[in-house]
């Protein structure tokens, strides 16, 4: 059986072959058309149902179908690398339109300040651009390793490989996707079960515990966690420790290459099975990272500087100086820049391990912090919108880079091909972002005037208007930050247990906790059973066969759930 982390035979480039370009005429036309589709889907669903689906699987499937057309140069789309460029663009345009652009600009509009929509849109575009740039700079570092789970990326890569190879892999993936789609029809969060087959076991265990506590605390313990700021406090504590851990990684001046930060993910363990065949000069080596500690440090510092620049521009164009003095204005700029960076890192780490990014909840934390600090209404609204523009694109680019990393691992020489492919994916993402910006510029006014706004934006505005009725809010958050910090500290940077516990508490999706724990139990049991059967065959690591199957099942469940989310467009229309 083939390794799920290895590319299909047709995806392995010859030594002299260059990576396909994102701006090749046929690829560019397909990319633009599907990016328009993705932006419209994201815009419609976020303003009606409040969801932003992952459209990468849809993009990959459409690119496969186009590649089967024997007309002109369309057959070039049979190349898995070109399909990967297309899926990168459509998913980027979807999340950019829904999460990074429309949601932020809805905040000042709902606050009765339509004149601030354009300044906020400019700030959101900056946030989106910096978001993707930072991830491009730091992906496959010790902080955000390519060997991390990035579940949606595995789903996209496995879909592309299954379509290219067919056979048992396609059947298993297809069957799992059907199960994921049908389960979603019955309102079950099948993506939660899918990621449990793919990510770090300890991180996902804490995610599942958080989900169960959030689901049953109100009925069993008669405690309203949100009213007591429990999830917010846990995330604050875990997030602060995670930032310290990130700084320590940046200070590693040796820039050592090492194993994955997430040492127990399915993709990495499966990749270890091919190490013996990867000692050929120039071939992929799982112990070597493409981003060392100095580049990680530069990337994050560049991101902070750019976020601060964006905050200055919002302050100047949004007229914040009228509501705040000189010192207050400087403080607002510093808080906005740091909030944008912290927001993207926490959302990115949660997405890498669990496939879920709690962007709404983390933004709400900064909103509450702004209320505690007494920031006036308009500056606070712009702060919230700016923070909300970061994170989702950061996570989505990570998913797409993970998919490309899996598809390119057979290249020889590997490193230049991987870096060239990653650069072309980034260009494809920028095309998707540009399309999303154009769609939002055209569509936001008729959508908002028709009352179609993202529900989360309404929550932000209602919270801003209501203010903090509980004078002990800060005390409660500080109190609950202590256990969050302890869990994150003892779990270590490789597991992000505190961040994932807080994510589960904040997401609070019904039944998701049971599905996560059940999938983890199946994963553990199946691995043990496979190991028992393969114990006599000492030639290979028995974990690899189990991980191959589990990766396909997990990817199929995520893909099926994503297809269901996209299919909800008929409800919105």
N, C-alpha and C positions, 0 to 999 in steps of 0.2 A: 504494500500500500504506500502511496506517495505521502510525502510530508506536507501538511497543510501550510507550513511556513515557507515551502519551496515553490518557486514559480513553475508554471506549466512549461512543457518543452518549447512551445512556440513563443513563450515570453522570454526565453533566454537569448540574448543578443549575441551576435558574432563579435569577435574581437574588434573588427573594423566598423561595426555598425554604430551610428550616432543615435541618440535618443530622439524620437519624434518631437517636433516642435509644436507648441501650443498655437502658434500663429500661422501654421500651414493653412492654405486656403480652405480645404475641405474641413479640417478639424476646427478652424475658426468659425466657419459658417454654422456647423453643427453645435458648437459651443455656445454661440450667441443665441441661436434659436432655443436651445434647451435652457439657457440661462433666463431668457424671457419667461419661459414656462415655469421655471423654478421660482422666480421672483413673484409672479402672479399667484402661484399656489401659496407661497409663504404669506403674501399680503392678504389674501382672502381668508386663509385659515386663522391667522393670528388675530384678525379683526372680527371674526365671527365666533369661532370655537375656542380661541385662545391658545391654540397649539401651533408649533412650528415643526413640521415633519422633516425627517431626514430624507431628502430626495436623491441621495447618491445612488441607491440601488435602482431607482427608476431611471436615472441617467445612464447607468451601466447597461441596463436591459435594452433601452432604446438604442444606444450605440451599438449593441450586439446585433439588433435587428437591422439597423442601417448597414452594418458591415456585411450582412447576408445579401444585400442588393447588388447585383452584378451590373452596375451602371456607372459609367465614367470612373471616377476615382473613389466612389463610395465604398468600394471593397477594402480600402485602406483602414476603414474603421473596424476591421476584424482584428487588428493589432490590439492586444490587451493593454498596451501602454497608451494608445490613443483613447481607448475606452476609459482608462483611468483619468486622463486629462479631462474628458467630458464630464465624468461623474464628479470630479473635483469642482468644476465650474458651476454645475447646476446646484450642488449642495451649498456651495459658497453663496450663490445668488439668493437661495431660499432663506438661509439664516441671516444674511446681511439685510435683506428687505424686511423680514419679520422682526428680528430681535434687535439688530444694531441700528436700524434707521427709523422704522415706523413707531416702535414703542417709545423711544426717547422723545420724538417730536410731538407725540400725543400728550405728553405731560404738560408743557406750557399751553397747548391748545385747550385742554380740559380745565386748566386753571384760569381760563378766560384771558389769556395773553397770546392771541394769535400772531401778534407782531414779533413774538420771540421764536416762532416756529423755524424761520429761516436761519437765525443764529444758532439755534439748537441743531438744525440739520447739518450746518457746517461743522459744528463740534462733533456730531455723531459720525460724520464722514472721516474726520481726523481720528476719532477713536477706532473706527473700523480699520482704517489704513494702518495705524500703529499696532493694533491688535494682531493683524496678520503678519506684519513685518517682524514683530518680536518673536512670534512662533517660528517663522522662517529662519530666524537667526539662532534660536536655541533648541529647536527640535533635535532629538537624539543626543542630548546632553545628559549629565547625571541627574539633573532635575526632572527632565521630561524625555526619558529614553524611548527610542523606537521600539525597544523590547517591552515597553509597558503594554497594557492590555489594549487601550484604544478600541473598544468593541465594535463601534460602527465602522471603523476602518477595516477590521477583519471581515465583517459582513460584506463590505463592498469588494474586497479582494477575493474572497471565496466565491462570491457570485460571478465575478469576471473569470476566475480560473475554472469554475465548474462549467460555465458556458463554453469555454474554450476546449476543455478536456472531455466533458461528457462522462459517461460511464457511471460507476458506483458513486463517485463523489457528487455528480450532478443529481443523482437520485436521492441521496441522503440529504443534501442541501435543500432540494426541492420539497421533499417530504417534511422536513423541519420548517420550511417557510410556510407550507400549508397549515401545519399545526399552529405556528405563530399567528397567521392571519385569522384562523378560525377562533383561536383563543381570544384574540383581540375583539372579534365580533361579539363575544360574550363579556366584554368589558374587563377582561383579565390583562394585566400589564405584562405581556409575554416578553417584552424586551428586558424586563428585570430578570426573568429566568434565563434569557439568552446570555446576558453579560456574566451571569454567575458561572457559566461554563468557560469563560474566557479570561477573567481577571484574577487579581491577587486574592487568594482565598481568605486571608485575614482581613484585608480591607473590605471585601464583600460581606464577610461575616458581620462586621460592625455596621455596614450599610443595612443589612437585613435586620439586625437588632434595633437600629434606629427606626426603621420603618414599622416594626411591630410595636415598639413603645409608643410611637406617634399614633398608631391606629387604635390601641387599646387603653392608653392612659385616660382618655376622657370617660370611657364607660366602666372600666375596671377600677381605676384608682380615683376616678372623679376629679381629675386634675386637668385643667385647660393649659397645656404646655405653652401655646402661643401667648396666652394672656399673662403668663408668668415669665415670658421671655426666656424659656429654657432652651429652645433650639438656637435662638440668636446668641445667647451667652456661650453655649457649647461651641458654636462656630467661631465666635470671636476668640476664645481661648485656643482652640485648635488652629485657627488661622494665624494667630500671632506666633505660635510655636513653629508652624510650617514655614513662616517667613524667616524665622531665625535659622531653621534647618536649611533653607534655600541659600541664605547668606553664607553659611558654613560651607556649602558645596561650592559657592563662587570663590571662596577664599582658598580652595585647594589649588594652589599655584602649580602643582606638578601636572595638573590636567591629565591624570592617569586614565588610561583606558581600562575599563573593568567590565565585569559582568553587568547584567541589567540591574538597575535600581530595584526593579520588581523581580526578585529572583524566583518567584514561583508561578509566573504566568505561563499559560499553555503555549503561546507562540515561542517563548524562549526555550522551554524545555524540549519542545519538538525540534527546534533548530539545533540543539546540542547533538541530536542524533546524527547529523550530517557533518560533524566536525572533522571526522577522519578524512572525508573527501574534500574538505575545504582548505587543506594545507597547501594546495597548489598556489603558486605565487600569483597575486592579483585577485584571488577569489574572495568571496564573502567570508568574513571571520566574525563570529558573534561577540567576541571579546573586545572588539575595536569600535569606539564611538567616532562619529564624524564631527562632533562638537566638543571641544575640550573646555576646561574650566575658565581659562581667560576669555574665550569667545562667549561663553555663557554670561560671564560678568559684564562684558561689553554690551551684549545684547540687551540685558535687563537695564543697564544704566542708560543706554540709548533710548530704550522704551520710556523710562522715567522722564528723561529730558524732553522727549517728543510729547508725552502726555501733559507735562507742565506747559509746553508751548501751546498746545491745544486749549488748555484751561485759560491761558492769558487771552487768546483770541475770543473765546466765549465771553470772558469777562468784559472785554472791550466792546464787542458787538451786542452783548445782551444788556448793557447798561447797569451792570452790577454795582458799579461805583456809586450810583445814586442811593443805594440801600445800605452801603457799608463804607466805613472810613478807610483811610489808607492802610492801616494795620490789618483791619478786617479783610480788605481786598487781597492783601498778600497772603493772609491765612487761608482765605477761600481758595486761591490758586494752588497753594501747597497741598491743601486737603483734597482738592479735586484731582490733582495729578497723582498723588499717592493712592487715592481711592481707586482710580482707574487701573493702576498697576496691580494693586492688591486684589481687586475684583477679578482681573483676568487670570492671575495666578491661582487663586482658590478655585475658580470655575474650571480652569484647565486641569488642575490636579484631580478634582472630583471626576471630571469627564474621562481622564486617562484611565482611572481605576474602575469606574463604575459605568461609564457610558451616559451618565446623567449629569447635567450641569445645573446647579441650583442658582441660576443667574438672578431670578426674581427675589429669592430669599436673601442672597448676599447684598443685592441692591437695597433691600428693605433694611438691612442692618445699618448701612451707611445713612439711610434716611433717618432712622431712629437716632443715630449718632448726631446728625445735623440738628435734630430737634432738641436733643440734650444740650448741644452747644449754643442753642438759641439763634441759629442762622435764620434770617428773614425768609419769607415765603418764596419770593421769586429767585433769589440766589440758591435756595435749597432745591427748588424745582429743577434749575439748570444743573446743579450738582448731581442730582439723582439721574437726570437724563444722560449726562456725560458718563457716569459710572455704568449705567445700563447698556451703553453702546459698546462696552468692552466685555470680553469673556466668551460669548457664543461663537463668534468668528474665530477666536483663538482656539477653542475646542474643536471646531469643525475643520480647520486647517490641519490640526493634529490628527484627526480621524483620516483625512485624505492622504496626508504624508505617510501614515501607517500603512494604508492600502498600497501606495506606491512602493514603499519599502519592501513589503511582502512580495510584490510582483517583480521587483528588480533584483532579488537576491541571487539569481543565477547568473548575473552578468559577469563577464571576465574581460578586462579588469573591472572589478566591481565598484570601487570607490568613485572613479570619475563618472561612471554611468549613473550611479546613485545620485551624485551631486547634480549632474546635468538634468536628470529626471525630476528631482526635487525643485530645481529652478523652473523647469517648464510647468510643473504643477502650480507653482506660485504665480506664474504668468497667467495660467488658465484661471486661477482664482481671482486675479485682478480683473480679468475680462468679466467674470461673473459678478464681481462687485460693481464694476462700472455699469453693467446692465441693470443691476438692482437699484443703484442710485438714480438712474434715468427713470425707471418705472415708478419709484417712490415720488420723485419730483413731479411727475405727471399725475399720479393717482391720489396723493395724500389728501388734497383739498376736497374732491368730490366724495371720497370715502368718509372723511371726518364730518363733513356737512350733512352726510346721510346718517350720521350717528354710529358709523362702523369704526370703532376704536378698539385697540387691544385692551382686554379686561384688566391686565396687570397694571396698565397705565392709570386706569380708573382707581385701582387700589392705592397706588402711590399718591395720587391727588387727594383722595379721601383721607389718607393718613396725614398728609401735610396740612390739610384744612382742620382736621380734628386736633392735631397736636398730641402731646403726651398727657393723658389724663392721670396716669399713675406716676406720682412723684418718686416712687421707689424703682422705676424702670432701670436706671443705671446701676443701682445696687444689686438688683436681681441678675442683670447681665454679668456683672463682675463676679457674683457668687457662682453662677453656672459656668463661667469661663474657666474656673479652676479644674473641674473634672474633664472638660474638653481639652485643656492644655496637658493634663496628666496623661490622658489616653494617647494623645498625639505624640508626646515626648517618649513614652515607653514603647509605643509602636514603631517609632523611627520614621525617617523620611521615605524609606522604601515602601512602607505599607500605607501611610496616610490614614491610619485608623481613626484618629480624632476627626479629621475632615470628613471622612465617610460616615462616621456616626452622626455628625451634625447634618450631613446631607440627607440621611435617612429621616432624621427628625423634622427637617424642613420640608422635604418633598411630601412625606406623609401620604403616599398613594395607597389606597386600600388594597389589601391582599398581596401587595408587592413583596412584603417581607416574607410571607409564607412561600411564595414562588422562589425567592432568592435562596432561602434556607433549604427548600426541597431540592433545587437544582444543585446546590453545593453537596447535599447528601448523595444525590445520584452520581455526581462527579467523583466523590470520594469512593463510593461503593464500586462504581464501574472501573476505576483505576486499580483498586485492589483486586477485583475479579480478573481483570486482564493480566495483572502482574502474576497472579496465581497460575493462570493458564500458560503464560509464557516463561515461567520460571525454568523450565527444562531447556529452553532455547536461550543460551547465554550470549549469543552473538550480538543481540541488540538490546537496547534498553526497553523493557516492557512498557514503560510509561509512554513511549512515543506513539505506539499504536492507539492507546487509549486517548491520548491528546489529539491525535488526528481526527478521530471520530467526534470527540467532544467539541473541538473547534468548529467542525462542520455543523453540528447540531446547534451550537450557540449562535453561529453566524446565520443559520437559517431562521431561527426564532427571531433574531433582531431584524432580519430582512423582511420576514412576514409581518412583523409589527409595524415596520416603516411603511410597507405597502398599504396596510390598513389605514394608517394615518393619512397618507396621501389620498386614499380613496374617499376620505371624508369631504373632499372638495364638493361632492354632489349635494351634501347637506348645506354647505355654505351658499351654494348657488341656487 
